[in-house]
Amino acid sequence: MIVDEVKNGMKYTSLNPRFAKAFEFLMNNDLETLPLGKVVLDGEDMWANVVELKGNTAENIKMEVHRQYIDIQVPVSKTERIGWKAYASLNELTDPYTEEKDCELFTDVATTYLDVKPLEFAIFFPEDGHQPGIVEGPHKKIIIKVRV
């Protein structure tokens, strides 16, 4: 897991060859005015989901893990709390992994909580269980899915 400001994103391009294009997208667009929906950045290998989510509490959000894609999550309108727990430590599986959704879900309690401010980002790798969306009320965010 990595947390930083969007303006520093290019420092992480050596971690995945697609990160440069992902951070160029984030730095060269007005994220507040991007319309909701999917923006294809590199075919099935990378895309951005611009979404508006209802806020929720940690008790109502499951921990998620992805195997095929890395998440770059960027809150746009509000600070979002995101729970984290190492995948190797997750043990309360509720929804087994499906390749179609590239997701498995757990009810484990996070060991760490991050407050990610607007225009900061959090990168979650397949080793990172994460629990996004802990915030009051609706909020806009961008989730970039990057193939491992």
TAUR-V902137 format. One record per residue. N is the residue number from 1. RES is the residue in one small letter. PSI is psi in degrees with one decimal (NA if undefined). BURIAL is b if it has 24 or more other C-alpha atoms within 12 Angstrom, else e. D_LAST is the distance of its C-alpha to the last C-alpha in Angstrom with 1 decimal. Layout:
# TAUR-V902137
n & res & psi & burial & d_last
N & RES & PSI & BURIAL & D_LAST
N & RES & PSI & BURIAL & D_LAST
This chain:
# TAUR-V902137
n & res & psi & burial & d_last
1 & m & 141.7 & b & 13.9
2 & i & 139.2 & b & 15.3
3 & v & 132.6 & b & 18.2
4 & d & -178.0 & b & 20.0
5 & e & 146.8 & b & 21.8
6 & v & -39.2 & b & 20.2
7 & k & -17.8 & e & 22.6
8 & n & 6.3 & e & 20.9
9 & g & -33.6 & b & 17.3
10 & m & -15.1 & e & 17.5
11 & k & -15.3 & e & 18.0
12 & y & 9.9 & b & 14.3
13 & t & -20.9 & e & 13.1
14 & s & -13.1 & e & 12.9
15 & l & -24.9 & e & 10.0
16 & n & 133.8 & b & 7.6
17 & p & -18.0 & e & 9.5
18 & r & -11.9 & b & 9.2
19 & f & -34.9 & b & 10.6
20 & a & -46.7 & b & 14.0
21 & k & -36.4 & b & 14.4
22 & a & -46.8 & b & 13.3
23 & f & -29.5 & b & 15.9
24 & e & -43.8 & e & 18.4
25 & f & -47.3 & b & 18.4
26 & l & -36.3 & b & 19.1
27 & m & -22.0 & e & 21.7
28 & n & 12.0 & e & 23.4
29 & n & 149.9 & e & 24.1
30 & d & 99.5 & e & 26.6
31 & l & -28.8 & b & 24.3
32 & e & -27.9 & e & 27.5
33 & t & -1.0 & e & 28.6
34 & l & 133.2 & e & 25.5
35 & p & 152.5 & e & 26.4
36 & l & 146.2 & e & 24.7
37 & g & -175.1 & e & 22.3
38 & k & 134.8 & e & 19.1
39 & v & 112.9 & b & 18.5
40 & v & 126.5 & e & 16.3
41 & l & -28.8 & b & 14.8
42 & d & 64.3 & e & 13.0
43 & g & -134.2 & e & 13.9
44 & e & -1.6 & e & 11.6
45 & d & -20.3 & e & 8.5
46 & m & 132.6 & b & 9.7
47 & w & 162.7 & b & 12.9
48 & a & 134.4 & b & 15.1
49 & n & 116.8 & b & 17.2
50 & v & 114.6 & b & 20.5
51 & v & 158.0 & b & 22.2
52 & e & 120.4 & b & 25.4
53 & l & 149.9 & b & 25.3
54 & k & 142.6 & e & 28.3
55 & g & 160.0 & b & 28.6
56 & n & 172.9 & e & 28.7
57 & t & 159.7 & e & 29.5
58 & a & -34.3 & b & 27.3
59 & e & -22.0 & e & 29.4
60 & n & 2.9 & e & 28.4
61 & i & 130.0 & b & 24.6
62 & k & 154.7 & b & 22.5
63 & m & 135.0 & b & 19.6
64 & e & 153.7 & b & 16.3
65 & v & 141.2 & b & 13.1
66 & h & 146.4 & b & 9.9
67 & r & -34.5 & b & 7.9
68 & q & -20.8 & b & 5.7
69 & y & 146.5 & b & 5.3
70 & i & 140.8 & b & 6.1
71 & d & 130.9 & b & 9.8
72 & i & 110.6 & b & 12.0
73 & q & 129.7 & b & 15.5
74 & v & 103.7 & b & 18.6
75 & p & 140.4 & b & 22.0
76 & v & -44.5 & b & 24.5
77 & s & -20.4 & b & 27.8
78 & k & 159.2 & b & 28.1
79 & t & 133.7 & b & 26.9
80 & e & 131.3 & b & 24.6
81 & r & 133.9 & b & 24.6
82 & i & 125.1 & b & 21.3
83 & g & 152.4 & b & 21.6
84 & w & 143.0 & b & 19.3
85 & k & 138.5 & b & 19.5
86 & a & 134.7 & b & 17.5
87 & y & -41.0 & b & 15.9
88 & a & -19.7 & e & 18.0
89 & s & -6.1 & e & 21.0
90 & l & 135.5 & b & 20.7
91 & n & 0.7 & e & 23.4
92 & e & 65.9 & e & 24.8
93 & l & 131.5 & e & 22.7
94 & t & -32.3 & e & 24.1
95 & d & 105.6 & e & 21.7
96 & p & 157.8 & e & 19.9
97 & y & 135.9 & e & 16.4
98 & t & 135.1 & e & 16.4
99 & e & -35.5 & e & 13.8
100 & e & -44.3 & e & 15.5
101 & k & -11.3 & e & 15.0
102 & d & 53.0 & e & 11.7
103 & c & 143.0 & b & 13.9
104 & e & 148.6 & b & 16.4
105 & l & 146.3 & b & 19.1
106 & f & 154.6 & b & 21.4
107 & t & 11.1 & b & 24.7
108 & d & 151.4 & b & 24.4
109 & v & 136.8 & b & 25.7
110 & a & 148.0 & b & 23.6
111 & t & -18.8 & e & 24.5
112 & t & 143.0 & e & 23.8
113 & y & 135.2 & b & 24.2
114 & l & 136.0 & b & 23.1
115 & d & 103.5 & b & 25.1
116 & v & 116.2 & b & 22.9
117 & k & 161.6 & b & 25.3
118 & p & 136.2 & b & 25.2
119 & l & 15.7 & b & 23.3
120 & e & 168.1 & b & 21.5
121 & f & 157.9 & b & 17.8
122 & a & 129.6 & b & 15.9
123 & i & 127.2 & b & 12.2
124 & f & 120.7 & b & 11.0
125 & f & 170.7 & b & 8.3
126 & p & -20.4 & b & 8.3
127 & e & -4.6 & b & 11.4
128 & d & 110.9 & b & 13.1
129 & g & 136.1 & b & 15.5
130 & h & 150.2 & b & 16.6
131 & q & 80.9 & b & 19.7
132 & p & 165.8 & b & 19.9
133 & g & 16.7 & b & 23.0
134 & i & 99.5 & b & 25.7
135 & v & 154.6 & b & 28.2
136 & e & 129.9 & e & 31.6
137 & g & 172.8 & e & 32.0
138 & p & 149.7 & e & 29.8
139 & h & 151.9 & b & 27.4
140 & k & 139.8 & b & 25.1
141 & k & 165.7 & b & 21.5
142 & i & 131.5 & b & 18.5
143 & i & 115.6 & b & 15.0
144 & i & 125.8 & b & 12.3
145 & k & 121.4 & b & 9.3
146 & v & 121.5 & b & 6.3
147 & r & 137.1 & b & 3.8
148 & v & NA & e & 0.0
